[in-house]
Amino acid sequence: MQNEFSRRGFLGAAAAAGLGLGLSASRVAAQDRPRVEVCNPLLRTPLSLIIDDSCPVINKAYYWIQQRHDWRLKHEPNSPPSGWEVHYDRLGSMPNAIPAAFAAQWGDWCGAQGIRGKFSMVPFPAGVGRIDQGFPGFPPQELKDWLRVTKEIIWKNFDLTPEMLTHTHVVDLKTWKLTEQWEQGEWVDPPVDQLTEYIVAAMQLLKNVGIACEGVTSPGAFGKRKEMAHARAVLDAALQVNNNPRPFYFLNMEMEEMPTVPIRHADKAKGEAVASIIGCAGDWFGATGYDESNPDLFITADLQGGRLPAVLAKERPTILVGHWPCFYVNGQIGFKVLKEVKKRLDAYDPDKSKTIWMKNSEIGHYWMARELSDLSVTDGAGGPGRTIRIATKFPTDNFTLAIHGCTARRLQVGGTDLRQVQSQRDLGSGTFLATDKDTFVAFDLKAGDTTLSVSA
């Protein structure tokens, strides 16, 4: 929840230099041969939608505001309300639950529109109840319906993650009682020895209801001051609970500079790494439903202004962030903004040749592959051809290479001919595009050794 405790991040010098981004991010295989470069997937810029504070049944914003208000009166009675607590006087008109029927409507619309991204499932939301044990005071059937919608509709297009346990009070894992600490407050600087245990607990609750999460979301600035330890805990927890060696985490926002996808704790021999997914556009959908909502801040009607065109122009992963309550609350204000933003993005890229919607995990896997795969180029025997070899333990879909200084007539991957296309719009996995100077090839990269045979 960004407007309680800022997620705003920073990039290291290496990431800021643009390693692994767009057509300019090359991995040169050999200086005296055609230059081979890893490009964005299908030569398109990734788009992704992050939904935070989403959880089954309850409206987490309602409980966060109520609990934070009570906490402040108890511990800091002379301090003014801040963040979402400023909406305390609206609790009487704010629903304390969001129905599964709406989640299905929202998820169906996103699926029809091709929108992909990440959807949080807070597993013990505001301490009201555990996702694997039910929510006292709410109909048991509503939780069943929520889990069905989440698995059958939303999960098709969105990664599912815990947003730690409650997104309000820290939980004592020995008693499962709420403490007076706050997950996005005191755990900005968490005790490292407890990080993995806490994240494991969050992942395990989702696994108990059949959700093997692809990564985690930080509630606010959870883990912010010990990010490398947090990243390590995410990887260790993902391995322990779901045997997932390539998870992601969402912690940081970059609202002014260009975002990238930092890869942490990479072990090329084991095929293990964790990706940091960085949002580039704030919640201008409306957050609680009563905060700022404005599609122009994303992309203006003339398609020139707003944050998104600036990031798309640099071919950087363009990741929008919204909070679940606003999509339902206050006349579904956030849903209305999302529909307008999607309409404008479609106008920006009418033939879908410039952008591609991806899940957070898909972006993470692609950046792992582009940064952690080994490429080599050798001359073909007795002819003008080339052989490109890729060794990796980081598989990904739509892996895309540019072979500069080469116009290919035929291209094979693992001995199988790829289909030649005539335009970037038609470039898909298992195809190649040859121009008068360069060749672009896209295929699904498997773990192990892959051989590309290029006939010029």
N, C-alpha and C positions, 0 to 999 in steps of 0.2 A: 504494500500500500504506500505509494510514493508520497502522497501529500501528508502523511503522518511523520515519516522519517525518510529523508531523501535517499534515493538509490544512486544518485548521481555519481558517476565514476570517473576514472582517469585511465589513460592508455600509456603503456610504456613506449619508449622511443622506438623499439623494433616494430611494435604493432602500428604505431603512428606512421611509420615509414611506408605502410601499405603492403606488407608481405602477403602474398597469396590473394590479391584482390584484382578482379577484372582481367582484361587482356594485358594490363601492364605488369601483372604479377607473374613473372616468369620463373620457371625452374629449368635452367639451361642444361641440356644434356651433354652437349659437346660444342665447343666454340668453333671448330673447323667443319662442322656439318650443319644441316638445317637445324635451326633453333626450335626446340620443343618446349611448349609453354602450357601450363595448366590454367584453363580459363574458368570463368563462372559457368555453372551448369547450363548446357545448351546455349551458351553465349547470352544468357539472360540473368538479370539481377534478381536475387531472391527477395520475395516479400513474405512477411509472416505476421500473424496477429496473436499477441499474447493476451490472455484473459486471466487476470489476477482476482483473488478474493472469492473465487467461485467455490462452492461447496454444496453438498446435497441438502435439499430441503430448506435450510435456514438462510435468511438474509444476513450475512456476516456483518455488514455495515451497521445494521440496527444494534447488534449486540456489542460490536466494538465501541460504538458511541456511548452506549449505556454503561459498559464496564469501565471505559476510560474516564467517564464523568464520575462514577463512584470512586474510582481509584484516586483521582485528583482531589476530590473533597476529603478523602481520608489522609492522603500523604502530602499534598501540596495545596491546602485550602485557600491560600492567598494568591495562587497563580491563576492567570486567565486561561480559559479553554483554548486549545490549539488543534490544528489538523481537523479531522472529521468531527471532533467534539463540538465544534462551533454550530453544528446542526442539531444539537441536543433538543432544541425546542420543536423540531420537526418529527420527533419520534412518534407523536400521536397520529401522524398521517403517513408514517413510513411503515410498510409491511414488514413483519418479522420473518416472513417466509417467501420463497420464490418457487412457484409450482413446477413440477416435472413437465407438465404439458407445455409450459413456456420454453423450458430448456429444449424440448423436442422441436418446437417451432423454430427456435433460433438455430439449432444445430442443422435442421433440414435446410434452412435458407442458406447457411454458410456452405453446406455441401453442394447445393445447387449452383452457388456462385463460384465454386472452386477455391474458397478461402481455406487456408490451412494455417496451423500455428500450434499454440500450447494453451491448455485449459487446466487451471488448478483444481484440485479436489482436496480441500482442507480436511484432514481425516478426523479431527476432534474439534470441530468448528466452535470457537469461543467457549469450549468446555461444555457445550450443551449436551453433547453425546458423542460417542465413538461411532464411526461409520460402520464398524463391524458389530455393534451392539444395539444400535437404535437411538432415537432421540425422544426422551421422555416428553410427553405433552403434545407430540405430533403423531399423526396416524402412521402406523407401521407400513401401510401400503404405499404411502408417499415416498418413503425411502426406497422401497422395492422398485417403484416406478422410476425414481431418479437413477438408481443404479442401472436399470435396463436402458434408459435413454443414454446415459453416459457411455455404456459399453457398445450399444448397437448403433448409435447415431454420432455422438460427438467424437468418440475415439477413432472413427474412420479418418478424420481429417485433423485432429488435434492430439498432440501428446498429452498425457495426463501426468500431473505431478502433485505431490503433497506441497503445501505451502507451510511447511513444518507442521506442528501438531494443532495448534489452536488459532494462530494468528492474533491472539490476545495475550493472555497470561502464559508464562512458562509452566510446564507440567513437571511435577515431581514424579519421575518414572517408577519410583518404588511404591508410591501410593496411588498414582494417577489422580492426585489432587492438584488444583491450581495453586500456584504460589503468587506472591505479590510482585514478582518480576514480569517484564514484558518481553516477548520474543523479538520484537523489532526495536526494543529500547536497550535494555541491559545486555542483550545478546548481540549487539553490534560488536562487542568485544568479548566473545564467549570463552568459557573455559575449554581449552583445546581437548582435554582428555574426555570431555563429555559430548563433544560435537558429533562424533560418529555414532555413539549410542543414541543420541537424540534423533538424528536423521534416519538411523535404522528403524527406530520405533515408528516414525512417520511413514516410511516406506512399507513397513510390515502391516500396518493397519489397512493400507490400500490392498496389499497382496491378500489379506484375509478375506476381502470381498471380490477377489478375482481380477485385481488391477495391478499388473506388473508395470510400475511407472518407469518412464524413460529418463527421468531426471528429477530435479527439485527446483522449487522456487523459494527464494528468500522472502519471508514476510518483512517488508520494509528493508532495513539495512542489516538484517540478521547475518552475522559473519563478516561484516564489512571491513573491520579493522584487522582481521586475520584471514584475508581472502585465500591465501595459498593453503592454509590449514583447512579452511572450509572446503576448498576444492578437493583436497585429499580425502576429507571425510565423505564427501559426496561419492567419490570413486570407490572408496572402501565399502561404503554402505551399499552402493549399487551392486558391487560384486557379491557381497554377503547375502543380500536379500533376493536379488533377481539374476545373479550371475551375468550382469551386464558390464562388459569391460569398456564401454564407450558412452557414458552418460553425459548429460549437460546440466548446467545450472544457470538460473537467471537471477542476477543480483544487481547489475549495473545498468545505468542509463547514460547515454552520451547525447546531450541535447544541442551541442554547438559544433564540436569537432565531428569528423567522420568516424563512424563505428567500424570495428573489425570483429573477428572471432578468435580471441586468444585461446590457445590450446595449452592446458596445464597438465603437469605430471605425465608427460608422454613416455611410454616405454615401447619402443618400436619392436623389440624382440618379443614382448608379450602381447602386443596389439592392444595396449591399454592407454587410455587418455581420457581427459574430461574437457569439454568445451564450455567456455563462458559465452553465453548468448547475451548480447547487449542491445537494449532497446534504443531506438533513435528518435521516437516521437512520444510525447507525454500523453497522459489520459485527458484528451480533449473531447472524450465521449460523454463526460459528466460525472465520473467516479461514483459518488453516492446517489447520483440522480439530481443533486442540487448544487453541483460544482460546475465549473466552466465547461460548456459543450459548444464546439464550434468547428464545423468541417473545414473552414478556411485555414485553420491552423495546421491541418494536415496537408491539404492541397486546395488551392483556390479554384473558383469556377473557370477561370481562364487557363488553368493547368500550369501556370507559371510560378505562383507563389506558394508559401507554406513550406513545411519542413521536408515533406516527402520528395518533391522534385529535385531539391538540392542534393539529397542523398542518392537518389536514383541516377542523377547525372554523373556521379562519381562511381557508379556500379558497385556500391557497397550494400551489404545486407540491410534491407529496409524493414525494420521490425517495429510495428505499432503496439502500443500497450494500452489496455483498457481494464476497468474494474467491473466485475460482473453485475453488481447491484444496479448500475445506471441503465443497463440494457432492458431492465424490467420496470424500475421505479420511475415515478414522475412522468407517466405517459409514455414509457419506453423511450425516453429521450436519447439514450445512448444507441439504441437500435436504429433510430432514425438517422443519427449522425453516421453510423457505420454504413447504412445503405447509400447515403449521399457520397461518402468517401469512396466506396466501391464503384459507384457510378462514374465518378471522376477518374479513378484509376483505370477503368475500362476505356474511357475516352483518351487517356494519356497513352494507352497501349492497345489500340483497337484490334490489331491482328495478333496480339499476344506473342510478339516476337522479341519484346524487350524485357519482360518480367516473367517470373515464375513463382507461384505460391508454394511454400514449403513448410513442413513442420519444423519446430526448433531442432529436433533430433536429426532431421535430414540435413539441415544446415551444418550442425555440428559434425556429422559424419563426413560431409563433403569437405569441410575445412581440414579435418584430420587427414583425409586421403590426400589432399593437395599439399599439405605440409609434411606428411610423414611417409610418403611413398618414394621409392628410389627409381629414377628413370635413367636409362642409358640408350644410346643410339649407335648402331653399327652399320657399315656399308653392306649392301646386298652383294652376294657372290656373283660375279660375272655380269653385272648389270647396274642400271641406275637406281635401283631400289634401295630402301632403307629398312632396317629392323629396329623397332623401338621395344624395349623391354621394361616392364614395370613390376617391381617387387613390392608387395605391401601386405600388411595385416590389418588394413583399414578399408574394408569394402565400402562402396557407395554407388548409388544409381546416377546415371546421366553424367558420368565422368567425361570431361570435355577437354580435348587437347587442340592446340594450334601448332601446326608444323609449318614454320615460317620458311620461306624460300623454296617451297616444294608444291608443285601442282600434281596431285595424285590422279592416276587413271584408275587404279584399283587399290582397295585397302581391305585387309583381312585382320580379324582379331581371333587368335587361337585357331587359325586355319579356316574360319568362316567368313565368307564375303559379306561386307557391309553394303548397304544400298546407298547409292549416290543420290543426293538431292540438289536442287538448283537454287534454293534460297534459304536464308537463315531461318525464316518462319517455319520451314519444313524440317529443320534439323531436330532429330529426336534420337533416342538411344538406338544404336545399331545402324546409324547412318553416317555419311561424311559429305562435306561440302568443299569443293575445290574451286578456288579463284585463280586468277592469272598469276598470283604470287604465293598464296598460302593455301593450306588445306586444314580444315577443321573436322574433327572426328569425335563422336559421342558414343559411349557404350557403358554398360553396367560393369563396374570394376569389381572383380572377385578377389577374395583373399588368396594370396599365393603369388605365383608368377604369371604374368600376362604378356603375350607377344603380339605386337602389331607389325604386319608386313605391308610395306608401302611400295607400290609400283608407280614410278613417275613417268 
